[in-house]
């Protein structure tokens, strides 16, 4: 039987796996954010977080509401954040460290990889399966309960496979 609590647990499991994948891939900070900071004279920068994406793209659905409530319990409400040198309209974007949300990110934020990062996945690691819009929709479907158990397991396994492929490449380098 489908429940919102189960859907949230599944979503958070995928979020954990995606965070592990992104940490293994390690593209954003060394290849994008750090060069942007250096090019800006060491001023804080928002390389990709240029709108309140979570507010624009989250669905009007009880699971999204529960995800938001849990996010706010863990990390505070967006209006609680005030940065001295804001570089992003997203209140969760710390100008010196990036996103303050370790978990409970919106599907649009969690799934995003820029075109350059996707090209590196393809050209360096032979990973052609990462499509940020596809991942975004899969995350939405997990939250709304529209992903079957089989689809969920396939998606989960694809993330594990991508992570393993990047790890193996790093070991052989």
C-alpha positions in Angstrom: 0.0 0.0 0.0 1.3 3.4 -1.0 1.7 6.0 1.7 3.3 9.5 1.7 5.6 8.4 4.5 6.9 5.5 2.4 7.3 7.9 -0.6 9.3 10.3 1.5 11.5 7.5 2.8 12.1 6.3 -0.7 12.9 9.9 -1.9 15.4 10.4 0.9 17.1 7.1 0.1 17.5 8.2 -3.5 18.7 11.6 -2.3 21.4 9.9 -0.2 22.5 7.8 -3.2 22.5 10.9 -5.5 24.6 12.8 -2.9 27.1 9.9 -2.7 27.2 9.9 -6.6 27.8 13.7 -6.7 30.5 13.4 -4.0 32.2 10.7 -6.0 31.9 12.6 -9.3 33.2 15.7 -7.6 32.6 18.1 -10.5 30.8 21.2 -9.2 33.3 22.5 -6.6 36.6 21.9 -8.3 35.6 22.5 -12.0 32.9 25.1 -11.7 32.5 26.9 -8.4 36.2 27.3 -7.6 37.0 28.7 -11.0 34.0 31.1 -10.8 35.2 32.3 -7.4 38.7 32.9 -8.8 37.4 34.7 -11.8 35.2 37.0 -9.6 38.2 38.1 -7.5 37.3 35.6 -4.8 33.9 37.0 -4.2 31.1 34.5 -3.4 29.3 33.2 -6.5 26.3 31.3 -7.5 27.3 29.3 -10.5 23.9 27.6 -11.0 21.5 28.6 -8.2 20.1 31.7 -9.8 16.4 31.4 -8.8 14.3 30.1 -6.0 13.9 26.9 -8.0 12.3 25.0 -5.1 9.5 27.6 -4.9 9.1 27.6 -8.7 9.0 23.9 -9.4 7.7 22.0 -6.4 4.3 20.5 -7.1 1.1 21.2 -5.2 1.0 17.8 -3.6 0.9 16.5 0.0 4.3 14.7 -0.3 6.0 18.0 -1.4 4.3 19.7 1.6 5.6 17.0 3.9 9.1 17.3 2.4 9.0 21.1 2.9 7.8 20.8 6.5 10.6 18.3 7.3 13.1 20.5 5.5 12.1 23.5 7.6 12.2 21.5 10.9 15.7 20.4 10.1 17.2 23.5 8.5 14.8 26.3 9.2 12.4 28.3 7.1 13.8 30.1 4.1 12.9 33.5 5.6 15.2 32.8 8.6 18.3 33.1 6.4 19.9 36.4 5.8 23.2 36.6 4.1 25.6 39.6 4.2 26.7 39.1 0.6 23.9 37.2 -1.1 24.7 36.0 -4.6 21.5 33.9 -5.2 17.9 34.7 -4.7 17.5 31.3 -3.0 17.7 31.9 0.8 19.1 28.4 1.3 22.2 29.4 -0.7 25.0 30.3 1.6 27.3 32.6 -0.5 30.5 31.1 0.9 29.5 27.4 1.1 26.6 26.8 -1.3 23.4 25.0 -0.4 22.8 24.7 3.3 20.4 21.7 2.8 22.2 18.4 3.4 18.9 16.6 2.8 15.3 17.3 1.9 16.2 19.3 -1.2 13.6 19.9 -3.8 13.7 17.5 -6.8 14.7 20.3 -9.2 17.7 21.2 -7.0 18.7 17.7 -6.2 18.7 16.5 -9.8 20.4 19.4 -11.5 23.6 19.0 -13.3 24.7 21.5 -15.9 25.5 20.6 -19.5 29.2 20.7 -18.9 29.0 18.2 -16.0 26.8 15.9 -18.1 29.4 16.1 -20.9 32.1 15.1 -18.5 30.0 12.1 -17.4 29.6 11.1 -21.0 33.1 11.8 -22.3 35.2 10.8 -19.2 33.1 8.0 -17.7 31.0 6.7 -20.5 27.8 7.5 -18.5 25.0 8.4 -20.9 22.1 7.7 -18.6 22.2 10.9 -16.5 19.6 13.3 -17.8 18.8 16.0 -15.2 15.2 16.4 -16.4 14.6 12.7 -16.4 16.1 12.5 -12.9 13.9 15.5 -11.8 10.8 13.8 -13.1 11.7 10.5 -11.5 12.2 12.2 -8.1 8.8 13.9 -8.5 7.2 10.5 -9.4 8.8 8.9 -6.3 7.3 11.7 -4.1 3.9 11.5 -5.7 3.8 7.7 -5.6 3.7 7.3 -9.4 6.8 5.2 -9.5 6.3 1.4 -9.3 8.5 -0.7 -7.1 10.2 -2.0 -10.2 10.8 1.5 -11.6 12.1 2.6 -8.2 14.6 -0.3 -8.0 15.8 0.3 -11.6 16.3 4.0 -10.8 18.1 3.2 -7.6 20.3 0.6 -9.3 21.2 3.0 -12.1 22.5 5.5 -9.5 24.5 2.8 -7.8 25.9 1.8 -11.2 26.9 5.3 -12.1 28.6 5.8 -8.7 30.5 2.5 -9.1 31.6 3.5 -12.6 33.0 6.8 -11.4 34.7 5.1 -8.4 36.3 2.5 -10.6 37.6 5.1 -13.0 39.1 7.1 -10.1 40.9 3.9 -8.8 42.3 3.0 -12.2 43.6 6.6 -12.8 
